[in-house]
Amino acid sequence: MTLNIEYLKDIIRKNMELFISIRRDLNRLAELSYEEFKTQKYITERLSEWGIENFPIAKTGVIGIINRSDECIGIRSDMDAILVEGQPRHCCGHDFHMAVVLGTAKVLVDMGFEGCVKFLFQPAEEGPGGAKRVIQEGGLENPKVTKLLGFHVWPGVDVGTIEVSSGAIMASVDDFEIEFIGKGGHAAMPEVTKNPIYPATDFIQSSNNFFSAFSNKLSSFHISFSSINSGETFNVISETCKIKGTARTFDSSMQQFIYKNIKKLAKLSAQKYDCHVNINYYFQYPPLINSHQATEEFLDVAKKLLGPENVKKAIPSFTAEDFAFYCQKVASVYFRLGIKEKGKGENPLHSPYFNASEDSIFYGIFLLAGYLLAIQKS
């Protein structure tokens, strides 16, 4: 690698005051999914100021392109905030993501980078899954993205350190709602009712028993029942009992296996107690699977930039990310960026107390810009 690392660091350092102010501006603009109009305008103005071609996508998203060609490498940032204590707030760090990707764009332009790069500022990661809409609207085409980079700030990981590995690093997530329908009535006369609580509890117990039998795969999936609701008072047997839950796995075939058997077990429990059942199963995000070849290339460069001791293996997380949809379309690498320093970056994502060291912005830009410059020169 012939990249002048010190020169790159110097360029970033000279712009750090700007990059930090961008992060703080975006933090103040925090907007919910598909409401990121002010954020979109801010990003557009910055890209235009730096002479970078840009246009809107997916309602409130933005695409920026430098050195347009037939093919390119892409870098993705999410944009949306979450509702915390009644207000939109960037408690998932997307303001940091945008600042890093905008900073990377400026640094590449300032250094005269000659390759084609597409910057995907994607809305609605938190809720509807804006990645799907970006793909549907051609965000990976014209120019065609042949490799895509994504990342997330990660609490508990030291500034200057990243976590990354090939294969599945984040889980699929599917949600289900199951309604058992019986026959309501007075609790003093249960013999003339069909209590829907019985098949509901039978279903939960039989599901736990059934899936626990796959002990050799227990580490690869979670099924959690998070809500059960039936009736509101002491002496009335309700007509219905509703269960809500979620299923998560790192294996697409296991995802289908869970779906098939959740339906089967719910129907068996309903039949057992002569009740009806309505099953709504929502496939949300697939597992996020990093490309082996692309990740190995990224690892090689990252270790040279950060030092091998600062590039850690990512332990798969049962959290989910709509970046997984991009991974199904193009060779992708998704890594975790360390934000822990001097008492910051310790509280979990989505916590009202979430914060992060702004020094992490430097390392995010250094890694992304350094990687692109390195592979251009290799």
C-alpha positions, 0 to 999 in steps of 0.5 A: 500500500503506497498511500501516504497515511500521514498526509491523509491524517493531516487533511482530516485533522485540518477539517475536524472542526468542520466535521464536528460542527456538521455532526452537531448541526445534524444532531439538532435537526433530528427527524424521524423516518421519512421525515428527514426533509431538513436533514436531506436539505442540509446534506444536499447543500454540503455536497453541492458546496463541495462540488459533488453531484447529488440528487434525492432518492427514497423521498428524503434520502440523498445520493452523492457521486464523485467521478461518475463512471460505469461502476463504483464503490458505495458508502452508506449512511442512515439518516433518521432519528428515533423517538426518545422521551417524546422527541426525535433524537439521534440516540442511535448515532446516525448523526455520527454516521452522516458526519463521517460519510460527509467528511469522507466525501470532502476528504476524497475531493480535497485529495483529488481521488480519481475513483468513482464513489457513490454516497448513499444517505438512506432514510428510514433505517429505524422503521420501515426499512428504507434500504429496500426503497433505495434499492427499488428506486435504483440506488445501486445502479447508474453507476452500478455499485460493485462493493458497498461499505456500511458501519454503525457506531458501537458502544463499549468499543474503544475509539480508534478500534473497529469490529468486523468479520465475514459472514453473518454479524447481525440477525434477521428479525421477524415479528408475529401476532397470533390471535386465539379466538374462543367464546367469551362469557361469565367466569362463573360459567366456564363450561359454556365458554371456550377460554382463548387463554388456554390455547395461547398458553399451550402455544407458548409452552409447546413452542418453547418445548419444540424449539428447545429440542434443537439444542445444537442450534440454540445459539443461532436463533432467538424466539421471544414472546413479548406480549400476551393480552386477554380481557380486562377484569376478574369475572369475564372470560374474553373472546380473544387472546393475543400474543406478540413476539419476535424471531431472530436468527443468523440463518435464512433457512432457519428463518423459514423453519421458524416461520413454518413451525410457529404457524403449525404449533399455533394451529395445533393449540387452537384445535386442541381447545376447539378455538380459531386462530389468526396468524400474522407473520411479518418478515422484516429484515434478513440476516446481515451477511458480510461478503467473505472476499470483500471483508478480507480485503477490507480487513487487510487495509484496516489493519494497516491503517489502524494497527492489527490490535485495533481491528477486532473480530465482530461477535454476531449480534441479535440486533438487526439492520436493513443494510442486510438488504444491500448485502443480498444485492452486492458484495458488502462490508459492515463494521462497528466503529468504536466510540468509547472514550473518556466516559462517553460511548458506554450507554447503549444505543437507543438509550436517552443517555446515549453519547459518543466521543467525537474523536470517533469521527476522525477514525471513521473518515480515516478508515473509509477514505484510507480504504478507498485510496489504498485500493485505488493505488493497489 
